[in-house]
Amino acid sequence: MLDVLIIGAGPVGLACALEAQRKGLQVALVEKGALVNSLVGYPTNMEFFSTPELLEIGGYPFPTSHYKPLREDGLDYYQRVATSEKLTLRLHERVLNLTGEQGNFTVTTDKGEIQTRNVVVATGFYDVPNPLNVLGEDLPHVSHYYKEPYQHATQNIVVVGAKNSSAKAALQLTRAGANVTLLVRGSEVSDSVKYWIRPDLVNRIAEGRITAHFNTTIVAIRPGAVDVLTPAGPLTVPTDFVYALTGYHPDEALLGRLGVEPDPADEARAPLFDPATHETTRPGLFVAGTVCGGRATSRWFIENGRHHAQLIAAHLAAGVLQSV
Ligand SMILES: Cc1cc2nc3c(=O)[nH]c(=O)nc-3n(C[C@H](O)[C@H](O)[C@H](O)COP(=O)(O)OP(=O)(O)OC[C@H]3O[C@@H](n4cnc5c(N)ncnc54)[C@H](O)[C@@H]3O)c2cc1C
């Protein structure tokens, strides 16, 4: 019987595992994909917004040759931390359900069952895209995930959204020779776009290298074109590929099955939990990392979410050690 099972081997799940293990608890991580699976799926040339010391977990230094680490640096760092701490990892195993109660939980996965006294949910937000809810969204030339620009040189690419991910994708695609049209529901490039990215995008739009339509809604996506409604009227944009980078949200169906109750007073449907311990309304079930913000996915990130680990580990250790 484990003392604690952590669901999700992202940066915060790893932090929770190593802090609990250092307190002498029996710990395992279960992860539906690869180690730090979200980072594996991020754009290939992604650069973190944070400086390396703000991404560190377990006190391991994160040395990089760049001011801002690259995705590969992060993948390497978290892998080294996980192996140095000899964390027990059950990778490519998806959690489906949770039954029982604190002290005697059964976690059902697609490979079997795991017995544990406590459970930490650190499942992040990157698996469920916010849908456009338009006709044609499920066509094969539409994706909610952007990796790299090179397959799109000389093609007509539509990028939907005007936050950081869309801004970076639009700029990279343009520089790799694609003809980019940015479709934006709001009236301008979002203020939340990082200060070193926003002027680059705004200037590329001003000089006409990127076509941008603001206050624009998508009517339908078809093979070869996107139909939109702009303030000047309907428009058809010739399109080879669409990147709908409109954000993501936690898997609410999974959270419901696990017994994580959303806060009815929070528009973002963040889980109800005790901020001192991160325990949810289901005793023995904890939340950590980005999932704590519900649909407000920028409320918690690695920089601040990694500190949930110490709170949870201290509380668990006190409880488990008392009970033996
Ligand atoms: C492009 C980009 C750049 C970013 N840059 C920064 C930055 O510079 N600084 C910063 O602090 N934050 C940054 N973030 C945000 C940061 O990456 C996330 O906040 C962070 O990954 C959260 O960590 P987490 O461990 O809570 O969740 P995640 O890293 O998302 O990990 C959750 C894990 O749970 C797994 N999982 C989900 N469901 C199941 C299931 N049913 N069973 C088993 N496993 C499951 C997933 O596969 C995943 O590996 C960035 C995000 C993006 C998209």
PDBQT file of the ligand as one rigid body, heavy atoms in Angstrom, charges set to zero:
ROOT
HETATM    1  C1  LIG A 401       4.231  27.157 -24.321  1.00  0.00    +0.000 C 
HETATM    2  C2  LIG A 401       4.194  27.222 -22.815  1.00  0.00    +0.000 A 
HETATM    3  C3  LIG A 401       5.205  27.873 -22.123  1.00  0.00    +0.000 A 
HETATM    4  C4  LIG A 401       5.202  27.927 -20.732  1.00  0.00    +0.000 A 
HETATM    5  N1  LIG A 401       6.210  28.576 -20.071  1.00  0.00    +0.000 NA
HETATM    6  C5  LIG A 401       6.193  28.622 -18.714  1.00  0.00    +0.000 A 
HETATM    7  C6  LIG A 401       7.223  29.298 -17.992  1.00  0.00    +0.000 A 
HETATM    8  O1  LIG A 401       8.132  29.866 -18.569  1.00  0.00    +0.000 OA
HETATM    9  N2  LIG A 401       7.163  29.302 -16.636  1.00  0.00    +0.000 N 
HETATM   10  C7  LIG A 401       6.157  28.691 -15.934  1.00  0.00    +0.000 A 
HETATM   11  O2  LIG A 401       6.162  28.734 -14.701  1.00  0.00    +0.000 OA
HETATM   12  N3  LIG A 401       5.148  28.058 -16.598  1.00  0.00    +0.000 NA
HETATM   13  C8  LIG A 401       5.146  28.012 -17.953  1.00  0.00    +0.000 A 
HETATM   14  N4  LIG A 401       4.125  27.394 -18.630  1.00  0.00    +0.000 N 
HETATM   15  C9  LIG A 401       3.041  26.764 -17.862  1.00  0.00    +0.000 C 
HETATM   16  C10 LIG A 401       3.521  25.428 -17.337  1.00  0.00    +0.000 C 
HETATM   17  O3  LIG A 401       4.092  24.647 -18.325  1.00  0.00    +0.000 OA
HETATM   18  C11 LIG A 401       2.404  24.679 -16.685  1.00  0.00    +0.000 C 
HETATM   19  O4  LIG A 401       1.797  25.526 -15.763  1.00  0.00    +0.000 OA
HETATM   20  C12 LIG A 401       3.004  23.443 -15.984  1.00  0.00    +0.000 C 
HETATM   21  O5  LIG A 401       3.297  22.453 -16.914  1.00  0.00    +0.000 OA
HETATM   22  C13 LIG A 401       2.125  22.983 -14.900  1.00  0.00    +0.000 C 
HETATM   23  O6  LIG A 401       2.702  21.856 -14.321  1.00  0.00    +0.000 OA
HETATM   24  P1  LIG A 401       1.767  20.727 -13.756  1.00  0.00    +0.000 P 
HETATM   25  O7  LIG A 401       2.697  19.687 -13.225  1.00  0.00    +0.000 OA
HETATM   26  O8  LIG A 401       0.739  21.323 -12.861  1.00  0.00    +0.000 OA
HETATM   27  O9  LIG A 401       0.955  20.203 -15.037  1.00  0.00    +0.000 OA
HETATM   28  P2  LIG A 401       1.488  19.523 -16.371  1.00  0.00    +0.000 P 
HETATM   29  O10 LIG A 401       2.879  19.853 -16.650  1.00  0.00    +0.000 OA
HETATM   30  O11 LIG A 401       0.471  19.806 -17.412  1.00  0.00    +0.000 OA
HETATM   31  O12 LIG A 401       1.463  17.964 -16.003  1.00  0.00    +0.000 OA
HETATM   32  C14 LIG A 401       0.258  17.265 -15.878  1.00  0.00    +0.000 C 
HETATM   33  C15 LIG A 401       0.532  15.811 -16.230  1.00  0.00    +0.000 C 
HETATM   34  O13 LIG A 401      -0.609  15.028 -15.896  1.00  0.00    +0.000 OA
HETATM   35  C16 LIG A 401      -0.741  14.009 -16.867  1.00  0.00    +0.000 C 
HETATM   36  N5  LIG A 401      -2.116  13.499 -16.835  1.00  0.00    +0.000 N 
HETATM   37  C17 LIG A 401      -3.244  14.164 -17.203  1.00  0.00    +0.000 A 
HETATM   38  N6  LIG A 401      -4.312  13.343 -17.077  1.00  0.00    +0.000 NA
HETATM   39  C18 LIG A 401      -3.852  12.143 -16.600  1.00  0.00    +0.000 A 
HETATM   40  C19 LIG A 401      -4.480  10.908 -16.288  1.00  0.00    +0.000 A 
HETATM   41  N7  LIG A 401      -5.808  10.717 -16.415  1.00  0.00    +0.000 N 
HETATM   42  N8  LIG A 401      -3.707   9.897 -15.836  1.00  0.00    +0.000 NA
HETATM   43  C20 LIG A 401      -2.355  10.058 -15.695  1.00  0.00    +0.000 A 
HETATM   44  N9  LIG A 401      -1.713  11.209 -15.999  1.00  0.00    +0.000 NA
HETATM   45  C21 LIG A 401      -2.456  12.245 -16.437  1.00  0.00    +0.000 A 
HETATM   46  C22 LIG A 401      -0.389  14.735 -18.165  1.00  0.00    +0.000 C 
HETATM   47  O14 LIG A 401      -0.038  13.826 -19.190  1.00  0.00    +0.000 OA
HETATM   48  C23 LIG A 401       0.770  15.625 -17.723  1.00  0.00    +0.000 C 
HETATM   49  O15 LIG A 401       2.043  15.030 -17.916  1.00  0.00    +0.000 OA
HETATM   50  C24 LIG A 401       4.132  27.337 -20.023  1.00  0.00    +0.000 A 
HETATM   51  C25 LIG A 401       3.102  26.692 -20.721  1.00  0.00    +0.000 A 
HETATM   52  C26 LIG A 401       3.112  26.652 -22.102  1.00  0.00    +0.000 A 
HETATM   53  C27 LIG A 401       1.978  25.952 -22.805  1.00  0.00    +0.000 C 
ENDROOT
TORSDOF 0
